[in-house]
């Protein structure tokens, strides 16, 4: 007998048991725990990555001038030693001289750009125009970063390519002018970004600064609801590290310009402090929310950030080897899209125009400051190298570091693997069989393969799967471990749809 009273009674007393679908609710709880772990794991990666960018950035101001001086001294005193080697200079020394010459030329070219006129020109625009300009500048900065390292690498290879090879390039001079033009234009672009941010700081109602900060939250909409794989998230993480470090340098430039206008009054620094905190806090909040929901929607665990950190540490350790094929600052540029030369040119230009050096005591302070920068660079490098070795060891990646020959899967090896094995027999090692991480690179053969070898699809991405994982967990994470490329392969800063070409 059905009645309204019995229906209401059944609705009020109806029960259910969650344990009947235990797997579903356990998975939901794990998702909540993963979102709670994301801020900690993400900030650990960001902290490590920012110090890597700082190390590459300080290298331009500290060790690069000394290396250029040593290279020029060797070039001048070369007749005293005789031409015992086919090369006048080592490839690394040629690259150092090119970097130093580009830095000096672009610095003098920046003197023809009037910062004050640019500031008043931007300040005279409306708020909506400045908002659009700032968005366009961000896109242009990423495009410049994506193509800039290719220009610099083309210059370095053209200048150091063995002469026995057939000429297949347009020459060193055209590549050099292309590199100078790129660094100069990118430095102007960053200057316009800093000027726009300075105008936002000095606006009376702070409306422009609020709009610019709200623009960060638009980034969440453009990335959260897209499908991400492990490699794509690695690229996004590297991009976020580069963006955050660049914003810190831009805030430093804004503070220097404002302090100069107020005659270095320390009270004005406290006026800027709330705005600086708002910019930094909004950037951190956006990154946390973005990565938390990306990992949630794509079922990616929080442990993936430790793998990303190990991959970055692998770059640092491998660049210290005897047979390294690149400088670490260039490795960071390829990995994160952070190119320190344009930013260094702009910072030197702003510092020299904001701080006047007069008198013997001022020059003594400059020398002491330079010695302090060198000490900071050396200390930072030592700590980073120690941490990187620890991360590489924890990720069990020593075989990739010390064994350049790839571990072949059962079956017949491919022709490419055989050629790699044959060409890798000439790699020199120390007496103990381990590769040195402090000596200068030795001259390698022309076809020497890089250490970052390509792993097969059935091998691990960065760390091997732990033996303590059960079969159910392995099956749930199978789609994240079947990525197309090894994390160590990713050295291209792509932004269009987060693609890996």
Phi, psi and omega in degrees: 000114179268137179211162179296324181293318179291325177296315180294322179295319179294323178293326182281333184251003182292136180237171178205162185236118181291334182291349176290342176229059187296321183297320182295312183287330175294320177295319178296321178295321178295326176296320178296317179294324177296316178297328178287333179275340185303312181304318181293310182294321180294316181291330174296319176294317180297318181298315179293317181293323179295322178289332172294316176296321178297322179296316178292327180287318178292335179300325181294325184270337190250290187279330181298314177300322179292320178293323177295319178297317179294322178294318178294324178295320178294321181293322181288319183270011182297320179299336180289333183261344182085162181269076178276345180240151179294331183268132173292317178229154174290154180304321179296323179291323176297316179296322178296317179296319179297317178298316180295318180294318178299319180297315182291315181297315180292328177296316179290328176292329180292342178293340179274359177259118183274113181291320183294318178295321177296321180297311181290330177294318179288324181294333180283354180276162178284167183295318182293325177295317180295324178297317179292319180298318182295320177296319178296323179295321178297316179296316180296323179297319179291322178292320177298316181295325181293322184263340186294317181293331175297320178296316180293319178296322177297321177295314182297318181289323179295323182282335184246004181295137180303140185289342181290340182288155177288137181295118180226033181219172184271354178117160183288319184299311177300320177296324179294316179294324176297319180293318178297317179296320179297310182298320180294313181294322179292324177295320177296320179299316178293326177296318178296322176299313180296322179293318177298319177294325177294320176297320178296324179292324186268000177290148188289314184268000178059019182292321180295320180295321178296318179294320180294323178288324177293339177296334178295326182286340173294332178298328179297316180298324184280350185234332188294319187269017175260156178281128181237139169256179184298317182291323179295320177294328176296318177296317179296321178297316177297321178296319179293323177297313180298317182295319181292318179294319178298320178296323177297318179293320178297320177295323176297318178296318179297317179296320179297317180294321180289321179294326177295319181294333180255027174056039177055041176283119183295338179294330181289337179296325178288339175288323179281339188301315179299321179293320178297317178297323180295319179296313182294317182295320180294323179295317180294317181297318180296317180297319181294312180296318182297311182289327179297316182281330175296314178294328179291311184289335183253009177054049178254132182282161180288343179292348182294334181288332174290329175291321176298318180295322178294325178294319176295321178294325177299320178300317181294314183292319182292333179286346178267002182283164181295323182256035178295147183253002181204158172281153185293325179298323176289327177295319176295323180297317181289323185285316187253349185078014180263113179252112188285340187298309180297320179293323178293320177300315181294318181295319177297319179297318181290318182294316181292331178276338182268330183245122179266127180257111181222131178096163182292320181297324179294319178292326175296319178296323178295317179296318178295321178295321178295319177297323176295322177296319178296318179297319178296319179296314181295316179296317179297319180295320180295314180296316180296320180294319177295315178295322181295317176299322177295316180293321178295321179292319178295326179277358179057049181251015182296328182293330175286332183279317186259349178241092182293343180283123181292145178282112185282147175282158179304132183130183182283125179290153180283167179295325179295320179294322179295319179293324177296320181294318181294320184281346183269004182288342184270008181288128184272144177230171180281183182294328181276000179089001180253153182277136180287147179245008182236338184286165177288150178294144179263163181289124182255168175290166186294321185260031180291124181285158179283163180285334183281086185277159180274125177272153179285166185293337181267002175267168183287159181283301178231323181230144177289153179295138179291145182287341182279353180285139179274176186291325181294322179290323177296321180290328179287336182254013184295322183289342178272344182256005177252041180287162187283330186229152174289146179298330180287346179278337191284106178228023180242130181270095181252145182232341187283102178068015180053045183269154170243107182281000000 
